[in-house]
Amino acid sequence: MTTAKDTVAAVAAADTWDKRVTEIRLIPERHGKAEHGAIFAAVARELYVPYLAPDFAFIHDAPFYDAEHFDAVYAAASDGTDSFTKVSVDDLAALIEGNSQTLLVLRTITGLLKNEFAATATMVAEQLGDNAPAIAPGTIDGAEKRGSRLSAAQARVLAHTVDKLVRRELFTDAPTGLHSKQDKLDTRDGWDSVRHLVSGGVPYRSYLHQRHFGGPFNQVTNATTGKKGDLIEDEVEALFKNNGVPYIRTGSHNQGEIASRFNVTVAPAPDFVVFDANSTLRAMLECKATNDGGTARDKANRFRGLQTESA
């Protein structure tokens, strides 16, 4: 009887890819299902884990989050409000309508994310009445990133939203155990806090605390998560191309094709499907990057579903 240790050793000793695949395929014949998990884990630890490299030391380029872009729109916002001394609703509306990218600075002052700010602005529009327009997240995104023009009515709703948030006139006091998102260094006392920091600067300890409280690089990391996934998929695709392996790289654009052509029912489809000259499905490949056990466990159900699909 072949032991799990012998099987792992045979897989590790295979000197070609084909031989290794053959040894892997023999596992269900040699061992019961109860042993499979431990065997695959041992193979991974011996053959693959030593070659994994952490990717948390770097972040992708994202010009929208770079200091150069923010400095430019901050200067425009500061100049347009005389160093945030002219911040009436009329002043803010004129600023936003004249340069919609300054909304990035004003929204950042409020402490709300894009979707949160859009929902809040729509709520303010309902309060204002008089056919005040609702504000969609895409409207904010277009204004901040591309300088998309905003109507006078939209600018006024956004100005009211910023003003009410900074003055803490929009939401009730936080219940016990919770904190308002405006209870922070630059808005704790409304616009007075903003002006105090503009003129006096920010103590380094406070700067570090904000990083500790908000998480280092969270926004840019979340915004570039697709690029992180592409790092692996691009390498896999290059291997397939260079070795003449027929494949399809899947995405939102071809989910229907994968389901109808190969009868793959798991959704979304795996990142790659590999087929032969007869267009028969031969393999499915899912690419995932994990830096910790929690992330890996989150993906376990996904891989379990793909395993069931391939059985």
C-alpha positions in Angstrom: 0.0 0.0 0.0 1.3 3.4 -1.0 1.7 5.8 1.9 0.9 9.5 1.7 4.6 10.2 2.3 5.6 8.0 -0.6 3.0 9.7 -2.9 4.3 13.2 -2.0 7.9 12.0 -2.6 6.9 10.6 -6.0 5.3 13.9 -7.0 8.4 15.9 -5.8 10.8 13.6 -7.7 9.0 13.9 -11.0 11.5 15.6 -13.3 9.1 16.8 -16.0 5.7 18.5 -15.8 4.0 15.6 -17.5 5.3 13.1 -15.0 4.3 15.3 -12.1 0.7 15.6 -13.5 0.6 11.8 -13.9 1.6 11.4 -10.3 -1.0 13.9 -9.1 -3.7 12.1 -11.1 -2.8 8.8 -9.4 -3.7 10.2 -6.0 -7.4 9.4 -6.1 -6.5 5.8 -7.1 -4.0 5.3 -4.3 -5.7 7.2 -1.5 -9.2 7.8 -0.1 -10.7 11.2 0.0 -9.9 11.7 3.6 -6.2 11.8 2.8 -6.4 14.1 -0.2 -6.3 17.4 1.6 -3.2 16.5 3.6 -1.4 15.1 0.5 -2.1 18.2 -1.6 -1.0 20.5 1.3 2.2 18.6 1.6 2.9 18.8 -2.1 2.2 22.6 -2.0 4.5 23.1 1.0 7.4 21.1 -0.6 7.1 22.2 -4.2 5.5 25.6 -4.4 5.5 27.5 -1.0 9.3 28.0 -1.1 9.0 29.9 -4.3 6.2 32.2 -3.2 7.1 35.8 -2.7 5.2 38.5 -0.7 3.7 41.3 -2.7 2.7 43.5 0.2 6.0 45.5 -0.1 4.7 47.5 -3.1 1.6 49.2 -4.4 0.6 49.9 -8.0 0.9 53.2 -9.6 -2.4 55.1 -9.3 -2.0 58.8 -10.4 -5.4 59.8 -8.8 -3.9 58.9 -5.4 -0.5 60.5 -5.9 0.6 63.6 -4.1 1.1 65.5 -7.4 -2.6 65.2 -8.2 -3.9 65.9 -4.7 -1.5 68.9 -4.3 -2.9 70.4 -7.5 -6.5 70.1 -6.5 -5.8 71.1 -2.9 -4.2 74.3 -4.1 -7.2 75.1 -6.3 -9.6 74.4 -3.3 -7.5 76.5 -1.0 -7.1 79.4 -3.4 -10.8 79.3 -4.2 -11.8 79.6 -0.6 -9.0 81.9 0.6 -7.4 79.2 2.7 -10.8 77.8 3.7 -12.0 81.1 5.2 -14.8 81.5 2.7 -16.8 78.4 3.0 -20.4 79.4 2.8 -22.7 77.2 0.7 -22.5 79.9 -2.0 -18.7 79.9 -1.9 -18.4 76.1 -2.0 -21.0 75.8 -4.8 -19.1 78.3 -6.9 -15.8 76.5 -6.3 -17.2 73.1 -7.2 -19.0 74.3 -10.3 -15.9 76.2 -11.5 -13.5 73.3 -10.8 -15.2 70.0 -10.1 -12.0 68.2 -9.2 -11.8 70.3 -6.0 -14.7 68.0 -4.8 -12.0 65.5 -3.9 -10.5 67.8 -1.3 -13.9 68.7 0.1 -15.1 65.1 0.3 -11.8 64.1 1.9 -12.4 66.7 4.6 -15.7 65.2 5.4 -14.2 61.7 5.9 -16.6 59.9 3.7 -15.9 57.4 0.9 -17.3 58.1 -2.6 -20.4 55.9 -2.2 -21.1 57.2 1.3 -20.8 60.7 0.1 -23.1 60.1 -2.8 -25.8 58.6 -0.6 -25.5 61.5 1.8 -25.7 64.0 -1.0 -28.9 62.3 -2.3 -30.4 62.5 1.2 -29.5 66.2 1.3 -31.1 66.7 -2.1 -34.4 65.2 -0.8 -34.2 67.6 2.2 -33.7 70.6 -0.1 -36.6 69.7 -2.4 -37.3 72.0 -5.3 -36.2 69.3 -7.7 -32.7 69.2 -6.3 -30.8 66.5 -8.2 -29.8 63.2 -6.6 -26.0 62.5 -6.8 -24.7 59.2 -8.1 -21.3 57.7 -7.2 -20.4 57.9 -10.9 -21.0 61.6 -10.9 -18.6 62.1 -8.0 -16.1 59.8 -9.6 -16.2 61.7 -12.9 -15.9 65.0 -11.2 -12.9 64.1 -9.0 -11.0 62.0 -11.5 -11.7 63.6 -14.9 -13.1 67.1 -14.0 -16.5 66.3 -15.5 -18.6 69.3 -15.5 -21.3 69.6 -12.8 -24.5 71.7 -13.2 -25.1 74.6 -10.9 -27.9 72.5 -9.2 -25.5 69.6 -8.6 -22.8 71.8 -7.3 -25.2 73.4 -4.9 -26.4 70.0 -3.5 -22.7 69.0 -3.1 -21.9 72.3 -1.3 -24.8 71.8 1.1 -23.6 68.3 1.8 -20.1 69.3 2.6 -21.3 72.2 4.7 -23.8 70.2 6.7 -21.2 67.4 7.3 -18.4 69.7 8.5 -20.8 71.6 10.7 -22.2 68.3 12.0 -25.7 69.3 11.3 -26.7 66.3 9.2 -26.6 63.3 11.5 -27.6 62.8 15.1 -25.0 62.4 17.8 -23.3 59.1 17.8 -24.7 56.5 20.3 -22.6 55.0 23.0 -19.8 52.9 21.5 -19.7 54.7 18.1 -17.9 57.7 16.8 -19.0 60.2 14.1 -16.7 60.2 11.1 -16.4 63.9 11.6 -15.0 63.4 15.1 -11.4 63.7 13.8 -8.6 66.2 14.0 -9.6 68.4 11.1 -13.4 68.6 11.6 -13.8 68.1 15.4 -14.8 71.8 15.7 -16.1 72.3 12.2 -14.5 74.7 9.8 -12.5 76.2 12.7 -10.5 72.9 12.9 -9.9 73.0 9.2 -8.5 76.6 9.4 -6.4 75.8 12.4 -4.6 73.1 10.6 -4.3 75.1 7.4 -2.5 77.9 9.3 -0.7 75.9 12.0 0.1 72.6 10.3 -0.4 69.0 11.6 1.7 67.5 14.4 3.5 64.4 13.2 2.0 62.3 16.0 -1.4 63.2 14.7 -0.4 62.4 11.1 0.8 59.0 12.2 -2.3 58.4 14.2 -4.5 59.0 11.2 -2.5 56.4 9.3 -2.9 54.0 12.2 -6.6 54.7 12.5 -7.4 54.7 8.8 -5.0 52.0 7.6 -1.8 52.5 5.5 -2.5 52.6 1.8 -6.0 51.1 2.1 -7.6 53.3 -0.5 -5.0 52.9 -3.2 -4.8 49.2 -2.5 -8.5 48.7 -2.9 -8.6 50.9 -6.0 -5.9 48.8 -7.7 -7.0 45.3 -6.6 -7.8 44.4 -10.2 -4.2 45.2 -11.2 -2.9 42.9 -8.4 -4.9 40.0 -9.9 -3.7 40.8 -13.4 -0.1 40.3 -12.3 -0.7 36.5 -11.9 -3.1 36.2 -14.8 -0.7 38.0 -17.2 2.1 35.6 -16.3 -0.1 32.6 -16.8 -1.3 33.9 -20.1 2.2 34.4 -21.3 3.1 30.8 -20.4 0.1 29.5 -22.4 0.9 31.6 -25.4 4.6 30.8 -25.4 3.9 27.1 -25.2 1.0 26.9 -27.7 -1.6 25.9 -25.2 -5.1 26.7 -26.4 -7.0 28.6 -23.7 -9.5 31.3 -23.0 -9.0 34.0 -20.4 -12.4 34.7 -18.9 -14.0 37.9 -17.8 -17.3 39.6 -17.5 -17.5 39.8 -21.3 -17.5 36.0 -22.0 -19.2 34.3 -19.1 -22.0 33.1 -21.3 -19.6 31.7 -23.9 -17.8 29.6 -21.3 -21.0 28.2 -19.9 -22.5 27.3 -23.3 -19.3 26.1 -25.0 -17.8 24.1 -22.1 -20.9 23.5 -19.9 -19.1 25.2 -17.0 -21.8 26.1 -14.5 -19.7 27.6 -11.7 -20.1 31.4 -11.6 -18.2 33.4 -12.2 -16.2 31.1 -14.5 -12.5 30.3 -13.5 -9.9 32.7 -14.8 -8.7 30.3 -17.5 -10.2 27.4 -19.3 -7.9 25.1 -21.3 -9.1 23.0 -24.2 -7.8 20.6 -26.8 -8.0 20.5 -30.6 -11.6 19.1 -30.4 -12.6 22.0 -28.2 -13.0 19.6 -25.3 -12.4 21.2 -21.9 -9.1 19.8 -20.4 -8.4 22.1 -17.4 -9.7 25.0 -15.4 -7.3 27.4 -13.7 -8.1 30.0 -11.0 -5.5 32.6 -10.0 -5.5 34.0 -6.5 -3.0 35.9 -4.5 -3.0 35.5 -0.7 -0.8 37.0 1.9 -2.4 35.6 5.0 -4.4 32.6 6.2 -7.6 34.6 6.4 -7.4 35.6 2.7 -6.7 32.0 1.8 -9.6 30.7 3.8 -11.9 33.2 2.0 -11.0 31.6 -1.3 -11.4 28.0 -0.1 -15.1 27.7 -1.0 -14.3 29.1 -4.5 -11.7 26.3 -5.1 -14.0 23.7 -3.6 -16.7 24.7 -6.1 -14.3 24.5 -9.0 -13.1 21.1 -7.8 -16.7 19.8 -7.7 -17.2 21.3 -11.2 -14.2 19.4 -12.6 -15.0 16.0 -11.0 
